[in-house]
Amino acid sequence: MLNALELAGKKIGEIKVVFNGAGASAISCAAHYCNLGVRRENILMCDTKGVIYEGRTAGMNAYKARYAAKTEARTLAEALVGADVFFGLSSGGAVTPEMVKAMAPDPIIFALANPDPEIAYDAALAARPDAIVATGRSDFPNQINNVLGFPFIFRGALDVRATTINDEMQRAATLALAALAKEDVPDSVLRAYGVERMEFGREYIIPKPFDPRVLIWEASAVAQAAMETGVARRPVDLDQYREELERRLGRANEVMRAMIQKARKQPKRIVFAEGEQPKILRACHILLDEKIAEPILLGNPEKVAALAAELRLSLTGAQVIEPAAFPRLEEYLEEFYQLRQRKGITRTEAAQTILNPVTFGSMMVRLGDADGLIGGLTTHYPDTIRPALQVIEVRKEVREVAGVYLLITAKGELYFLADATVNIEPDAEQLAEIAIMAAEKAYRFNVEPRIAMLSFSNFGSTRHPLADKVRRAVELVRQRAPGLTIDGEMQADTAVEPQILDETYPFSKLKGGANVLVFPNLEAGNIAYKLLQRIGGAEAIGPLLTGLSKPVHVLQRGSEVNDIVHVAAIAVVDAQEVGKPYHSIAPVAR
């Protein structure tokens, strides 16, 4: 109700509220309304016998008597004249369009009888187009559902071992839901409800039941209120508690929260090539809110500001840069021309190319005006990676750049897949480098890498140049990074099924199955990760580029907002590590 009042321009201490229904639910809700600031004398409650008024004796009890009002109204129709809020916990069809028409301007109608509300959503709006309407139905906006309250109130109370659930805890839950409704809505929720956009307003005053953030916001608010009011027997650190709640949402959230925590210790400047895209702005809102990164958006400042205002996003702390108006553009142009003048580019062509957002963003990273680059939301992979490779140097100790995907299975298992994005037909030297860089990425996620070099052959079972290539790559990795656990060549099921390794190939050093899978070519890797993601239900994070001297990451086309946030967090951690040695597995000089 709080959000509805805000939208209607009404003050909670002045509104007239009519309840229809006087059972336990209605009386509890009326008490909660009073706890929020509604004046009891402004409440009229009706039951099957009409208005509950002072002096009435029929059908009364001690609970109803609390809401006996001094009023001449005797019927629901009379009670609704001039009412600001209708709250129905009664029976379908109890309210007519004529009753709604008699309410105050901008009426708030909560018709919560199930399965049929007191008045249908469409009928209420037809009678009063200025109304804000909510029902218990999922097929209309503003569904009021018990699942938004009870499970998460109990979750917060139980986690701090509260001795009771008091008014302050209930109020905290309400305020948390009201605040969450004003936040940007995740793509997963939009997809679940089959809509492209959902934002705070008359048709969205309360979060959706499928919104996974409700657990974190509401349970932590309840736990905090329990601690503040002295009813918590096991106080918790709220930041740690929120992290724990997020882990309960799944392995992917657990993995990425760890990476986000690393990023938050030292946020870096991440430039977004597609700074005018709504998803990028929504992701940057989260990055700023959670203090993960310092976004730099490439685009027209007026367009970005207008879009942010339309989406109700705060981008305070983000830079917005239009390449053509950048003060150091000439310096960037000269540097880029020096880089590419012997690669077939003229100065005129360089002046045009430097305005390409990926090229410009890469130059920002190269010249120290940004710490990492993210692009690719609306472009093909080569169109993003090629300009970056023209500007950002490859690390001195490697020859190649490669792409790594982190896949998280439905069972919560983590696998790093390489290379599924860059090298089409790598030779043995390249495969060795890809394996070592994929292992580095696993270490960055606090995972001890166990590498399987994949083929159609198991340990020499098929003699073929393609299998020989993979076998040679294994030997090269063992020479250059002897501390790594690696084996192959082997088939994919052999790599991930410990029983096959133990029973059929007990000599293998790869005990327990692999978590880093290196594919013999791009075709195999790309097919495998897409099938695992689409048919196997695995969550994919990436592609994550490895091998560049500074972080550049390419989004999948159409990535969701959460994916962009995750990739940005990884870019920040990569930027934190620039110039630092990679554990003890860095390849030795050749």
C-alpha positions as CSV (number, residue, x, y, z in Angstrom):
1,M,0.0,0.0,0.0
2,L,2.8,2.4,0.7
3,N,3.9,2.6,-2.9
4,A,0.3,3.0,-4.0
5,L,-0.1,5.9,-1.6
6,E,3.1,7.5,-3.0
7,L,1.8,7.2,-6.6
8,A,-1.6,8.6,-5.6
9,G,-0.1,11.5,-3.7
10,K,-1.9,10.5,-0.4
11,K,-0.6,10.7,3.1
12,I,-1.0,7.6,5.2
13,G,-2.1,9.5,8.3
14,E,-5.0,11.1,6.4
15,I,-6.5,8.3,4.3
16,K,-9.8,6.7,4.9
17,V,-9.6,2.9,4.6
18,V,-12.5,0.5,4.2
19,F,-12.0,-3.2,5.0
20,N,-14.5,-5.8,3.7
21,G,-14.1,-8.9,5.7
22,A,-13.6,-9.1,9.4
23,G,-11.9,-12.5,9.9
24,A,-8.4,-13.1,11.2
25,S,-6.8,-12.0,8.0
26,A,-8.6,-8.7,7.8
27,I,-8.2,-7.8,11.4
28,S,-4.4,-8.7,11.3
29,C,-4.0,-6.5,8.2
30,A,-5.9,-3.6,9.8
31,A,-3.6,-3.8,12.8
32,H,-0.6,-3.8,10.4
33,Y,-2.0,-0.8,8.6
34,C,-2.2,1.0,12.0
35,N,1.4,0.0,12.6
36,L,2.3,1.6,9.4
37,G,0.6,4.9,10.3
38,V,-3.1,4.6,9.4
39,R,-5.3,6.1,12.1
40,R,-7.7,3.6,13.6
41,E,-10.5,6.2,13.6
42,N,-10.1,6.4,9.8
43,I,-10.8,2.7,9.3
44,L,-14.3,1.3,8.5
45,M,-14.6,-2.5,8.7
46,C,-17.5,-4.4,7.2
47,D,-18.6,-8.0,7.6
48,T,-21.5,-10.0,6.2
49,K,-23.9,-7.9,8.4
50,G,-22.5,-4.6,7.2
51,V,-20.4,-1.9,8.8
52,I,-19.0,-2.5,12.3
53,Y,-20.1,0.5,14.2
54,E,-20.2,1.5,17.9
55,G,-23.2,0.0,19.6
56,R,-23.7,-2.9,17.2
57,T,-24.3,-6.2,18.9
58,A,-25.2,-8.6,16.1
59,G,-22.2,-10.9,15.1
60,M,-19.7,-9.0,17.2
61,N,-16.7,-10.3,19.1
62,A,-13.8,-8.7,21.0
63,Y,-11.6,-8.5,17.9
64,K,-14.2,-6.8,15.7
65,A,-15.0,-4.4,18.6
66,R,-11.6,-2.8,18.3
67,Y,-12.7,-1.4,14.9
68,A,-16.2,-0.4,15.8
69,A,-16.5,3.1,14.3
70,K,-18.5,6.2,15.0
71,T,-20.3,6.4,11.7
72,E,-23.7,6.7,10.2
73,A,-22.7,4.3,7.4
74,R,-24.3,0.9,7.6
75,T,-23.5,-0.8,4.3
76,L,-20.3,-1.4,2.3
77,A,-21.7,1.0,-0.4
78,E,-22.2,3.7,2.1
79,A,-18.7,3.1,3.7
80,L,-17.0,3.4,0.3
81,V,-18.3,6.9,-0.4
82,G,-15.2,9.1,-0.3
83,A,-12.9,6.3,0.7
84,D,-9.2,6.4,-0.3
85,V,-8.4,2.7,0.1
86,F,-10.5,-0.5,-0.3
87,F,-9.1,-3.6,1.2
88,G,-11.0,-6.8,0.4
89,L,-10.6,-10.1,2.2
90,S,-14.1,-11.3,1.6
91,S,-15.9,-12.8,-1.4
92,G,-16.0,-12.4,-5.1
93,G,-18.3,-9.7,-6.6
94,A,-18.9,-7.9,-3.3
95,V,-18.0,-4.5,-4.9
96,T,-19.8,-3.0,-7.8
97,P,-18.5,-0.4,-10.3
98,E,-21.0,2.1,-8.8
99,M,-19.3,1.7,-5.4
100,V,-15.9,2.3,-6.9
101,K,-17.1,5.4,-8.7
102,A,-18.1,6.8,-5.3
103,M,-14.5,6.6,-3.9
104,A,-12.1,9.5,-3.5
105,P,-9.9,10.6,-6.4
106,D,-7.1,8.2,-7.3
107,P,-8.6,5.4,-5.2
108,I,-6.5,2.4,-4.2
109,I,-8.4,-0.9,-4.6
110,F,-7.0,-4.2,-3.1
111,A,-9.5,-6.8,-4.1
112,L,-7.9,-9.9,-2.7
113,A,-10.6,-12.5,-2.5
114,N,-9.6,-15.7,-4.3
115,P,-10.2,-17.1,-6.9
116,D,-12.6,-14.3,-7.8
117,P,-11.8,-10.8,-6.4
118,E,-14.4,-8.5,-4.9
119,I,-14.3,-6.6,-8.2
120,A,-12.4,-7.7,-11.3
121,Y,-9.2,-5.8,-12.2
122,D,-10.6,-4.7,-15.6
123,A,-14.0,-3.7,-14.1
124,A,-12.4,-1.6,-11.4
125,L,-10.3,0.3,-14.0
126,A,-13.2,0.7,-16.3
127,A,-15.2,2.4,-13.5
128,R,-12.3,4.5,-12.3
129,P,-9.4,4.9,-14.7
130,D,-7.5,6.8,-12.0
131,A,-7.5,3.8,-9.7
132,I,-4.5,1.8,-8.6
133,V,-5.7,-1.8,-8.5
134,A,-4.3,-5.0,-7.0
135,T,-5.7,-8.5,-6.8
136,G,-4.6,-11.9,-5.8
137,R,-4.5,-13.0,-9.4
138,S,-1.3,-13.7,-11.3
139,D,-2.8,-12.8,-14.7
140,F,-3.2,-9.1,-13.8
141,P,-0.7,-6.5,-12.6
142,N,0.0,-6.1,-8.9
143,Q,-0.5,-9.6,-7.6
144,I,-0.7,-9.6,-3.8
145,N,0.5,-13.1,-2.8
146,N,1.2,-14.6,0.7
147,V,4.4,-16.0,-0.7
148,L,5.9,-12.5,-0.8
149,G,5.6,-12.3,3.0
150,F,5.3,-15.3,5.2
151,P,8.3,-17.5,4.0
152,F,10.8,-14.7,4.1
153,I,9.6,-13.2,7.4
154,F,9.9,-16.7,9.0
155,R,13.3,-17.1,7.2
156,G,14.7,-14.0,8.8
157,A,13.2,-14.7,12.2
158,L,14.5,-18.3,12.3
159,D,18.0,-17.4,11.1
160,V,18.5,-15.1,14.1
161,R,16.5,-17.4,16.4
162,A,14.0,-14.7,17.2
163,T,11.7,-15.3,20.2
164,T,8.8,-13.7,18.5
165,I,7.7,-11.9,15.3
166,N,6.9,-8.4,16.4
167,D,5.4,-5.4,14.8
168,E,8.8,-3.9,13.9
169,M,9.8,-7.1,12.0
170,Q,6.5,-7.0,10.1
171,R,7.0,-3.4,9.3
172,A,10.6,-4.0,8.1
173,A,9.3,-6.7,5.7
174,T,6.8,-4.3,4.3
175,L,9.3,-1.5,3.9
176,A,11.7,-3.9,2.2
177,L,9.1,-5.0,-0.3
178,A,8.2,-1.4,-1.0
179,A,11.8,-0.4,-1.6
180,L,12.5,-3.4,-3.8
181,A,9.6,-2.5,-6.1
182,K,11.5,0.6,-7.0
183,E,14.6,-1.3,-8.1
184,D,15.4,-2.4,-11.6
185,V,13.6,-5.7,-12.4
186,P,16.0,-8.6,-13.3
187,D,15.7,-10.1,-16.8
188,S,14.8,-13.5,-15.3
189,V,11.6,-12.0,-13.8
190,L,10.7,-10.2,-17.1
191,R,11.2,-13.5,-18.9
192,A,9.1,-15.4,-16.4
193,Y,6.2,-13.0,-16.9
194,G,6.7,-12.7,-20.7
195,V,7.2,-9.0,-20.8
196,E,10.0,-6.8,-22.1
197,R,9.8,-4.1,-19.4
198,M,8.5,-3.7,-15.9
199,E,9.1,-0.7,-13.7
200,F,7.7,1.0,-10.6
201,G,4.3,2.6,-11.4
202,R,0.6,2.0,-11.1
203,E,0.9,-1.4,-12.7
204,Y,3.9,-2.4,-10.6
205,I,3.7,-1.4,-7.0
206,I,5.0,-4.7,-5.4
207,P,7.7,-7.2,-6.5
208,K,6.6,-10.3,-8.3
209,P,6.5,-13.6,-6.4
210,F,9.1,-15.1,-8.7
211,D,11.6,-12.3,-8.0
212,P,14.6,-14.1,-6.3
213,R,15.7,-10.9,-4.6
214,V,12.8,-10.9,-2.3
215,L,14.5,-13.5,-0.1
216,I,17.6,-11.3,0.3
217,W,15.8,-8.0,0.9
218,E,13.0,-9.2,3.1
219,A,14.7,-11.8,5.2
220,S,17.7,-9.6,6.0
221,A,15.4,-6.6,6.9
222,V,13.4,-8.9,9.3
223,A,16.6,-10.2,10.8
224,Q,17.9,-6.7,11.3
225,A,14.6,-5.6,13.0
226,A,14.7,-8.6,15.3
227,M,18.2,-7.7,16.4
228,E,17.4,-4.0,16.8
229,T,14.4,-4.8,19.0
230,G,16.2,-7.3,21.2
231,V,14.3,-10.5,20.2
232,A,17.1,-12.1,18.3
233,R,18.9,-14.8,20.3
234,R,21.6,-15.4,17.6
235,P,22.7,-12.0,16.1
236,V,24.3,-12.1,12.7
237,D,26.6,-9.9,10.7
238,L,24.1,-8.5,8.1
239,D,26.6,-8.3,5.3
240,Q,27.6,-11.9,5.8
241,Y,24.0,-12.9,6.2
242,R,23.0,-11.3,2.9
243,E,25.9,-13.2,1.3
244,E,24.6,-16.5,2.8
245,L,21.1,-15.8,1.5
246,E,22.4,-15.2,-1.9
247,R,24.3,-18.5,-1.8
248,R,21.0,-20.2,-1.1
249,L,19.7,-19.0,-4.5
250,G,22.1,-21.4,-6.3
251,R,25.7,-22.3,-7.0
252,A,26.0,-19.6,-9.7
253,N,25.1,-16.9,-7.2
254,E,27.5,-18.3,-4.7
255,V,30.4,-18.4,-7.2
256,M,29.8,-14.9,-8.5
257,R,29.3,-13.4,-5.0
258,A,32.8,-14.5,-4.2
259,M,34.1,-12.7,-7.3
260,I,32.0,-9.6,-6.6
261,Q,33.4,-9.5,-3.1
262,K,36.9,-9.5,-4.6
263,A,35.9,-6.7,-7.0
264,R,34.4,-4.5,-4.2
265,K,37.8,-4.4,-2.4
266,Q,39.3,-2.3,-5.2
267,P,36.7,-1.2,-7.8
268,K,38.2,-0.4,-11.2
269,R,37.2,1.7,-14.2
270,I,35.4,-0.4,-16.7
271,V,34.5,1.1,-20.1
272,F,31.3,-0.1,-21.8
273,A,31.4,0.2,-25.6
274,E,27.6,0.2,-25.8
275,G,26.8,2.9,-23.3
276,E,23.4,3.8,-24.8
277,Q,21.9,0.3,-24.4
278,P,19.2,-0.1,-21.7
279,K,20.7,-3.3,-20.4
280,I,24.1,-1.7,-20.0
281,L,22.6,1.2,-18.0
282,R,20.7,-1.2,-15.8
283,A,23.9,-3.2,-15.2
284,C,25.8,-0.1,-14.4
285,H,23.2,1.0,-11.9
286,I,23.8,-2.3,-10.0
287,L,27.6,-1.9,-10.3
288,L,27.4,1.5,-8.8
289,D,24.9,0.5,-6.1
290,E,27.0,-2.4,-5.0
291,K,30.3,-0.5,-5.4
292,I,31.7,-3.2,-7.8
293,A,33.1,-1.0,-10.5
294,E,33.4,2.6,-11.8
295,P,31.6,2.5,-15.1
296,I,32.5,4.6,-18.1
297,L,29.7,4.7,-20.7
298,L,30.5,5.5,-24.3
299,G,27.6,7.4,-25.9
300,N,25.8,10.7,-26.2
301,P,25.5,12.2,-22.7
302,E,22.0,13.6,-23.4
303,K,20.7,10.3,-24.7
304,V,22.2,8.4,-21.7
305,A,20.7,10.8,-19.2
306,A,17.3,10.7,-20.9
307,L,17.3,6.9,-21.0
308,A,18.4,6.6,-17.4
309,A,15.6,9.0,-16.3
310,E,13.1,7.0,-18.3
311,L,14.3,3.7,-16.7
312,R,14.4,5.4,-13.2
313,L,18.1,4.6,-12.8
314,S,20.7,6.4,-10.8
315,L,24.0,6.6,-12.6
316,T,25.7,9.0,-10.2
317,G,29.4,8.1,-10.2
318,A,29.5,6.9,-13.8
319,Q,31.3,8.8,-16.6
320,V,29.6,9.3,-19.9
321,I,32.0,10.0,-22.8
322,E,31.2,10.8,-26.4
323,P,34.3,9.7,-28.4
324,A,33.9,12.5,-31.0
325,A,33.9,15.2,-28.3
326,F,36.6,13.6,-26.1
327,P,39.3,16.2,-25.2
328,R,42.2,13.7,-25.9
329,L,40.8,12.4,-29.2
330,E,43.7,13.7,-31.2
331,E,46.2,12.0,-28.8
332,Y,44.2,8.8,-29.2
333,L,44.2,9.1,-32.9
334,E,47.9,9.6,-33.1
335,E,48.6,6.6,-30.9
336,F,46.3,4.4,-32.9
337,Y,47.8,5.6,-36.2
338,Q,51.3,4.8,-35.0
339,L,50.1,1.3,-34.0
340,R,48.4,0.5,-37.3
341,Q,50.2,2.5,-40.0
342,R,52.2,-0.5,-41.0
343,K,49.1,-2.7,-40.8
344,G,47.5,-1.2,-43.9
345,I,45.6,1.8,-42.4
346,T,45.9,5.4,-43.6
347,R,45.6,8.4,-41.3
348,T,42.1,9.2,-42.8
349,E,41.0,5.6,-42.1
350,A,42.5,5.8,-38.6
351,A,40.5,9.0,-37.9
352,Q,37.3,7.1,-38.8
353,T,38.2,3.9,-37.0
354,I,39.1,5.6,-33.7
355,L,35.4,6.6,-33.3
356,N,34.4,3.0,-33.3
357,P,33.3,2.5,-29.6
358,V,35.3,-0.7,-29.2
359,T,38.4,0.8,-30.7
360,F,38.0,4.0,-28.7
361,G,37.4,2.0,-25.5
362,S,40.4,-0.2,-26.1
363,M,42.5,3.0,-26.5
364,M,41.2,4.2,-23.2
365,V,42.4,1.0,-21.6
366,R,45.8,1.1,-23.5
367,L,46.5,4.7,-22.4
368,G,45.4,4.3,-18.8
369,D,42.1,6.1,-18.8
370,A,40.2,2.9,-18.1
371,D,41.2,-0.4,-16.6
372,G,39.1,-2.8,-18.6
373,L,36.7,-3.0,-21.6
374,I,33.3,-4.8,-22.1
375,G,31.4,-4.9,-25.3
376,G,29.5,-7.2,-27.6
377,L,26.0,-7.0,-26.3
378,T,24.6,-6.0,-29.8
379,T,27.5,-6.9,-32.1
380,H,28.9,-10.1,-33.5
381,Y,31.9,-11.5,-31.5
382,P,34.6,-10.8,-34.2
383,D,33.4,-7.2,-34.5
384,T,34.2,-6.7,-30.8
385,I,37.3,-8.8,-30.4
386,R,39.1,-7.7,-33.5
387,P,39.4,-4.0,-32.6
388,A,40.5,-4.9,-29.1
389,L,43.2,-7.2,-30.4
390,Q,44.5,-4.3,-32.7
391,V,45.0,-2.1,-29.6
392,I,45.6,-4.2,-26.5
393,E,48.8,-6.2,-26.5
394,V,49.0,-9.9,-25.8
395,R,50.8,-10.8,-22.6
396,K,54.6,-11.2,-23.2
397,E,54.8,-14.8,-22.1
398,V,52.1,-16.1,-24.5
399,R,51.4,-16.0,-28.2
400,E,47.6,-16.4,-28.3
401,V,44.4,-15.0,-26.9
402,A,41.8,-17.6,-25.9
403,G,38.2,-17.7,-24.6
404,V,37.1,-19.5,-21.5
405,Y,33.5,-20.2,-20.4
406,L,32.6,-21.0,-16.8
407,L,29.7,-23.5,-16.8
408,I,27.8,-24.3,-13.7
409,T,25.7,-27.4,-13.9
410,A,22.3,-28.0,-12.3
411,K,24.1,-30.1,-9.7
412,G,26.3,-27.1,-8.9
413,E,29.5,-28.5,-10.5
414,L,31.9,-26.0,-12.0
415,Y,33.6,-26.5,-15.4
416,F,36.0,-24.2,-17.3
417,L,35.7,-24.8,-21.1
418,A,38.4,-23.6,-23.5
419,D,38.6,-22.5,-26.3
420,A,35.1,-22.0,-27.5
421,T,35.4,-18.5,-29.1
422,V,38.8,-17.6,-30.6
423,N,41.2,-20.2,-32.0
424,I,39.6,-22.1,-34.8
425,E,42.2,-24.9,-35.4
426,P,44.9,-24.5,-32.7
427,D,48.1,-26.5,-33.0
428,A,49.8,-28.3,-30.1
429,E,51.7,-25.2,-28.9
430,Q,48.5,-23.2,-28.9
431,L,46.5,-25.9,-27.1
432,A,49.2,-25.9,-24.4
433,E,48.9,-22.2,-23.9
434,I,45.1,-22.4,-23.9
435,A,45.2,-25.1,-21.2
436,I,47.5,-23.0,-19.0
437,M,45.5,-19.8,-19.4
438,A,42.3,-21.7,-18.6
439,A,43.9,-23.1,-15.4
440,E,44.9,-19.5,-14.5
441,K,41.2,-18.5,-14.8
442,A,40.2,-21.4,-12.6
443,Y,42.6,-20.3,-9.9
444,R,41.1,-16.8,-10.1
445,F,37.8,-18.4,-9.1
446,N,39.5,-20.1,-6.2
447,V,39.2,-23.5,-8.0
448,E,42.1,-26.0,-8.1
449,P,42.3,-26.9,-11.8
450,R,42.3,-30.5,-13.0
451,I,42.8,-30.3,-16.8
452,A,41.6,-32.8,-19.4
453,M,42.8,-32.4,-23.0
454,L,39.9,-33.7,-25.0
455,S,39.9,-35.8,-28.1
456,F,38.0,-38.7,-29.8
457,S,40.8,-41.0,-28.5
458,N,41.5,-42.3,-25.0
459,F,45.3,-42.4,-24.2
460,G,46.4,-43.7,-27.7
461,S,43.4,-45.8,-28.4
462,T,43.2,-44.3,-31.9
463,R,46.3,-43.3,-33.8
464,H,45.6,-40.2,-35.8
465,P,47.3,-36.8,-36.3
466,L,44.5,-35.0,-34.5
467,A,44.9,-37.2,-31.4
468,D,48.6,-36.9,-31.6
469,K,48.3,-33.1,-31.6
470,V,46.4,-33.2,-28.3
471,R,48.9,-35.7,-26.8
472,R,51.7,-33.4,-27.7
473,A,50.0,-30.5,-26.0
474,V,49.8,-32.5,-22.8
475,E,53.5,-33.0,-22.9
476,L,54.2,-29.3,-23.5
477,V,52.0,-28.3,-20.5
478,R,53.8,-30.7,-18.3
479,Q,57.1,-29.2,-19.3
480,R,56.1,-25.6,-18.9
481,A,53.9,-25.9,-15.8
482,P,54.8,-29.1,-14.0
483,G,52.7,-28.2,-11.0
484,L,49.5,-28.5,-13.0
485,T,47.3,-31.7,-12.8
486,I,46.7,-32.6,-16.5
487,D,46.1,-35.6,-18.6
488,G,45.0,-36.7,-22.0
489,E,44.3,-37.2,-24.8
490,M,40.9,-38.5,-23.6
491,Q,37.2,-38.6,-24.5
492,A,34.8,-36.2,-22.8
493,D,33.0,-38.8,-20.7
494,T,36.3,-40.2,-19.5
495,A,37.3,-36.7,-18.4
496,V,34.2,-36.0,-16.3
497,E,33.4,-39.5,-15.0
498,P,35.8,-40.5,-12.2
499,Q,34.6,-44.1,-12.3
500,I,35.8,-44.6,-15.9
501,L,39.2,-43.2,-14.9
502,D,39.5,-45.3,-11.8
503,E,38.4,-48.6,-13.4
504,T,39.6,-48.4,-16.9
505,Y,42.6,-46.0,-16.7
506,P,43.9,-46.3,-13.2
507,F,47.3,-44.9,-14.4
508,S,45.8,-41.5,-15.1
509,K,46.9,-38.6,-12.9
510,L,43.5,-37.1,-13.3
511,K,41.8,-38.4,-10.1
512,G,38.3,-37.2,-9.3
513,G,37.5,-36.0,-12.8
514,A,38.4,-32.9,-14.7
515,N,37.0,-29.4,-14.1
516,V,39.0,-27.7,-16.9
517,L,38.1,-29.1,-20.3
518,V,40.3,-28.1,-23.3
519,F,38.8,-28.8,-26.7
520,P,40.9,-29.7,-29.7
521,N,39.3,-27.0,-31.9
522,L,36.8,-24.1,-31.8
523,E,34.1,-26.2,-33.5
524,A,34.0,-28.8,-30.7
525,G,34.2,-26.3,-27.9
526,N,31.5,-24.0,-29.2
527,I,29.1,-26.9,-29.9
528,A,29.7,-28.4,-26.5
529,Y,29.2,-25.3,-24.4
530,K,26.0,-24.4,-26.3
531,L,24.5,-27.8,-25.9
532,L,25.4,-27.9,-22.2
533,Q,23.8,-24.5,-21.7
534,R,20.6,-25.1,-23.8
535,I,19.9,-28.8,-23.3
536,G,21.9,-29.6,-20.2
537,G,20.6,-26.5,-18.3
538,A,24.0,-25.3,-17.3
539,E,24.5,-21.6,-16.5
540,A,27.3,-20.0,-18.6
541,I,29.5,-17.2,-17.5
542,G,31.6,-15.7,-20.3
543,P,33.2,-15.8,-22.7
544,L,36.2,-14.6,-20.6
545,L,39.2,-13.6,-22.7
546,T,42.6,-14.7,-21.5
547,G,46.0,-13.8,-22.8
548,L,45.6,-10.0,-23.2
549,S,47.8,-7.7,-21.1
550,K,44.7,-5.9,-19.9
551,P,41.2,-7.1,-19.4
552,V,38.8,-7.2,-22.4
553,H,35.6,-9.3,-22.2
554,V,33.1,-9.8,-24.9
555,L,29.4,-10.4,-23.9
556,Q,27.2,-12.9,-25.6
557,R,24.7,-11.1,-27.8
558,G,21.6,-10.3,-25.8
559,S,23.2,-11.1,-22.4
560,E,21.0,-10.5,-19.4
561,V,21.7,-7.7,-17.0
562,N,22.9,-10.1,-14.3
563,D,25.4,-11.6,-16.8
564,I,26.7,-8.1,-17.6
565,V,27.2,-7.4,-13.9
566,H,29.0,-10.8,-13.5
567,V,31.4,-10.2,-16.4
568,A,32.1,-6.7,-15.2
569,A,33.0,-8.0,-11.8
570,I,35.4,-10.5,-13.4
571,A,36.9,-7.7,-15.4
572,V,37.5,-5.7,-12.2
573,V,39.3,-8.6,-10.6
574,D,41.3,-9.2,-13.8
575,A,42.3,-5.5,-13.7
576,Q,43.3,-5.8,-10.0
577,E,45.7,-8.6,-11.0
578,V,47.3,-6.9,-14.0
579,G,51.1,-7.0,-13.6
580,K,51.0,-9.6,-10.9
581,P,52.5,-13.1,-11.4
582,Y,50.0,-15.9,-12.0
583,H,50.6,-18.3,-9.2
584,S,53.3,-20.9,-9.9
585,I,51.8,-22.1,-13.2
586,A,52.9,-19.3,-15.5
587,P,54.6,-20.8,-18.6
588,V,58.4,-20.6,-18.6
589,A,60.1,-18.6,-21.3
590,R,60.8,-20.5,-24.5
